């Protein structure tokens, strides 16, 4: 059986890649993909903790995948709203580069 620390280390690596992608990218689509990588790191941790520490009251190991399902649902909503904003910005400004978009600055 693979130890829990390996799953947590892999989740930390995924989260670090996502954070690095958010901080260094200028393209909106790349930033959304980086956010998805961070969500997947959280899902990996939810499922790993559920596998190693099941709830005593329920007696099964379904709480982690249920939380992961909720995270995926939030991620789908985030992508839908993000892509709608990208389409609007591209149709009005002609670019999706964050450095060139000055519309949201006050």
N, C-alpha and C positions, 0 to 999 in steps of 0.2 A: 504494500500500500504506500502510495506517495505521501510524504509528510505535508502537513498543512502549511508549513513555512515556505515550501516550494511554490504553492499556489499564491500565497501572499506576495512572494518575491516577484512572480510573473505578473501579478496584478499591479504591483508598484512600477515595474518596468513599462507596462502598457500605459499607466497613468502618466509616467514621466514623458513618454513619447508624445502623448496627447498634449500635455502642458507645453512641451517644447514646440510642438506644431502651432499651438495657439499664440505663443509669444514671438515666434519668428516669421510666420507666414503673413503675407499681405493680401492674398486672394481669399475671398469670403468662403468659397466652396472648400478650400483647404482647411480653413478654420472650423467649418461645420464637420468635416471628416475627423479632425482632431478631437472635437467634442464627443463625437461618437466613439472614438477609441477610449476616451476617459470613461464614458458610460459602460463600455464593455469591460473595463477593468473593475468597475464597481460590481457589475454582474458576476464576474468571476469570483470576487470576494464573497458576495452573497451566497453563491452556490457552494463554495468551499466551506464556509462557516456552517451552512446548513448540513453539509455532509458530515462534518466532524462534531458538531454540537447540535443534535436534533432537540427540538422542544419536548420536554417531558410530558406536558399536558396533552399534546396532540399525538405523540408517539410515532411520528413519521418524519420524513426529511423533505417535506414539500414547501416549507416556509421560504427557503432561499430561492428556489425557482419561481415562486409566486412574486417575491419582491423583484426578481429579475424581469418578470413579465411586466410589472408596473413600470420599471425603468425603461424597458423597450417601448412601452406605450407613450411615455413622456418623450422619448427620443424621436418617435415618429411624429408627434405633434410639433416638436422643435424643428425637425427637418422640413415639415410642411410650411410652417410659418417662415422659416429662414429662406426657403426657396422662393416663396411668394415675395418676400422683401428683396431678394436678389433680382428677380424678374422685374420688379418695379424700378429698382435702382438702375438696372441695365437699360430699360426702355427710356428712362428719363435722362440718364447721364451718359450712357454708352460705355460704361466700364464697371467692373466688379472689383477693382483694386481699391483697398481700403484707404491707401494713401492719397488717392485722387478724389475720393468722395468727401466733400465738405458740406454736404447737405444737412447732416445731423449735428454739426457744430453750432454752438450758440453764438 
